[in-house]
């Protein structure tokens, strides 16, 4: 009976989330409560939930203060110079533009929020892609690759979910996976460079009015002098992202061939791209005139962020405390007035409430699963049907399963519904829960491309790209990255075999 109730609870939970009948937070509370009562928990269900919640407070604190910290760094302008550097130094060569897109997306992904990453990356880079007649699908592909790989950061969500579901310290899950993250990012950069080279070759034949027959498209740049107008982005199309405030339409100053003499449009001076970028950024999180900018404190904020990252990787103090202290110092130095400090906290409150409430609500599901004995009963049943010779490889199997499973279901459903069952089953073969948690996060690059992820829908919407076109270019590459990260985890011993 417990086996049937357990699987039924997970199935109902997943269906309600995927069909959007309930938000994850409500589903995490209501579904387990109903099934827990059916399982005979009675009034003891409250104690089950509270016992589970005690192990989640540190995770909730980590997410809360990490969101505050990186949100604050974006507000004060820590990432603005990087955006301008990319536009100024890499803005006239397709290969470099694509690589710059990957670097920017990876850097902004440090805040752990996919929507913010895609908004800022698209806002900064789409006008450049349109000017150079590059494919926006390449932009969405590279941004998706970078953000998906960075999504295993402990404050990004999946790692915290895995640690929460299995009652582990998030440090123990994430830190040993740093080599996998680094190698994954290297693969992302390689893919970005190859995609950029493909764009170079494509533009030679599809946009001869811009690139002509030059061996290197960047050689077409002449500083914007004399021979033609700006590169056209298309008639009337441009950067109109509507409610997100990007508001820039007509990203060109002319059409190919409308300039003097040769009828060949040439690239604009990169400095002009930066100036136009500033105009396009008005009323966005990268607005160059926003009141929260602190240019005089740039080096302090950079040094503080580097220090936070070093202490985080060194694992010498708990991660929540690192971000608590980092956030406190950043707020105090950048916003010495109490009123401004309060305003900053309020500004990031929606993101904090959404994430922290999810973690707290997850205590209901994990508490019921463990307290009623459902997880134990389900794992014992799985042990009976899994071939004994496959048992020691449960961590690797879980990593491979996480690729398709997290694509077709939400992270909440996988980490809170499926992973505990797989982990309990693996324990019978000597595979530790922490190995299962680490393996389970390697599917995140693939997961982030799922249509169930609102952020990816936002990305393709902003770039005006068809989701099917995005998937054709990105899915096999993210599958490669996920498997590489899993392989590196096994080779480094982060993901053990029983």
Secondary structure, 3 states (H helix, E strand, C coil): CHHHHHHHHHHHHHHHHHCCCCCHHHHHHHHHHHHHHHCCCHHHHHHHHHHHHHCCHHHHHHHHHHHHHHHHHHHHCCCHHHHHHHHHHCCCCHHHHHHHHHHHHHHHHHHCCHHHHHHHHHHHHHHHHHHCCCCHHHHHHHHHHHHHHHCCCCCCCHHHHHHHHCCCCHHHHHHHHHHHHHHHHHHHHHHHHHHHHHHHHHHHHHCHHHHCCCCCHHHHCCCCCCCCCCCCCCCCCCECCHHHCCCECCCCCCCCCCCCCCCCCCCCCHHHHHHHHHHHCCCCCCCCCCCCCCHHHHHHHHHHHHHHHHHHHHCCCCHHHHHHHHHHHHHHHHCCCHHHHHHHHHHCHHHHHHHHHHHHHHHHHHHHHHHCCHHHHHHHHHHHHCCHHHHHHHHHHHHHHHHHHHHHCCHHHHHHHHHHHHHHHHHCCCCCHHHHHHHHHHHHHHHCCCCCCHHHHHHHHHCCCCHHHHHHHHHHHHHHHHHHHHHHHHHHCCCCCC
